[in-house]
């Protein structure tokens, strides 16, 4: 039947003929419609001939589907003298007998779908609502348990929704922005409760709490000090003072607390102190006062007494002040004035003429004193007496290349940052143009912390900015150490400061132990090898290392620090916080005051950076054109041989030399006597020996100068 239906759908006209006891319904499922024209059943094969005329009439007719405009939507089937329209499987013919519509299997059959029935080609299928899954029977549905079927990651509870799931938190918690984890609700922060002292979170809310010695007011927010004095019978005679947990008694001014700590007694100041009153002492509220007998007055010292003076008794006529004497009085003038000839009136005195004022230019009287002033074009010096030109830098042709700074009556030249003053004291030159191989050894231990590690990275970047980075000038490498040592970049990796600073910025914090000794070993054995970019020792290029640490090392630092210094590597030690001074001293080169830097915290890292840049700058300047230095130091200046070596040939020095010889053989005489003995054999031998020694020293100096010239030539290749 299925194959026959597909054939009919393609437009094939099928005649079904059955013989004998064939099922007629089976024949109808095979033949085309209408069945009365296309399905036949005969009793035996001999009756088939009776159907010949029927087939001739039906088959031997005009092909109407080809000759007429049939308008069939799917198939046109010829029938004798006409045609009929047929539809594809899954469709049925509409009432117009031409067009077709889909068969609604869901409506025409008992589909059994629990949720939804959906028509399909020639049949139907069941579907479930959103949030449900179809069971194996293809008809019933089960709700999807998203919490059980997926890795939901909820910290507290997972709750299924229609098409997914959501995370919920326990009581007293709220969901974080990641929608999975939970945090305790800070009711104090959310509600702004207005607690005067403290706000305390509970599981579902909050409450206000007061400090010790206070009690919560009825409004539940403000606090009032506990008034212990009001709550109990304190028994204080005068004053009661509340404390945090109780009270104390105090006395009013002029009284002292008694031994019972409650009652008070008046202070007898006259008895307690050595008042020194000449006559009588009288207690006052806060102290005492001396009193004199009648006819006497208290002197200015407040203790002794004097008879009433003449100034107080009569019209003394003094313009300024009257001073009583034993039997009379004298007039005196205020400071800055002198008494006239009449003995009573006063006039201002000329201080400038009366004293040695010391003013360099002009002295000006000022009440009872004076001031110094300067002529035009000058200003008063700090001593208030001498005068100096207002701006020496502006008034002279100073010749400073960068900055002129007034210095008293003269001036000094200074250079901008990154430059140093040349030998002439006026020109400026860059201090970091010379070659150097520099390796940073940076502490990345856990005690440092990521925030401070970023400060250290800025510190390294600042040092790099102060150098001229190139293959011929400064080469820089960087190690980070923790439990292990990691080379962030070698001396040969970068030829520009920009790329180098980018590498520093991307450096990841290790954050474990602190193996400083292991880092120094790595630096000594690897970082300054030619394979990692260090220039050969024969080039005399300075080598330096900056070791940064914030605490005690977990291993020994002295061995590898000593080896590094012994092999000509200048060691700078930078310690912050808990750094151990002994370890820093073991690491740093001598003198330690120029190679060791320490700060209590990271707030002063900029100051350390500036000092370190200045130190490297000075060392680079000193290394330019000088021979090798002692181990652990950048090269120092070597004095040039001068004419001072001729002193051995001068008479006075020969005299000193021969004195040493003669002192051991006879009593010393005068220089004049020894001068006459210079031609003696032993003195000539001494002179010859000294001359030979001087020639040897000069030869050694010449060799040193030759080596220095070779070093200069090698450096020029890296400029």
PyMOL commands that set and color helices and strands:
alter all, ss='L'
color gray80, all
select helices_A, chain A and resi 2-9+24-30+35-38+45-59+64-67+105-108+146-149+187-191+228-231+269-272+310-313+351-354+392-395+450-465+497-505+516-527+530-532+537-539+558-566+581-587+592-595+602-623+643-649+651-663+671-676+681-716
alter helices_A, ss='H'
color red, helices_A
select strands_A, chain A and resi 16-19+39-42+75-79+82-86+91-93+100-102+116-120+123-127+132-134+141-143+157-160+165-168+173-175+182-184+198-201+206-209+214-216+223-225+239-242+247-250+255-257+264-266+280-283+288-291+296-298+305-307+321-324+329-332+337-339+346-348+362-366+369-373+378-380+387-389+403-407+410-414+419-421+428-430+436-443+474-481+485-489+542-549+569-576+596-599
alter strands_A, ss='S'
color yellow, strands_A
deselect
rebuild
show_as cartoon
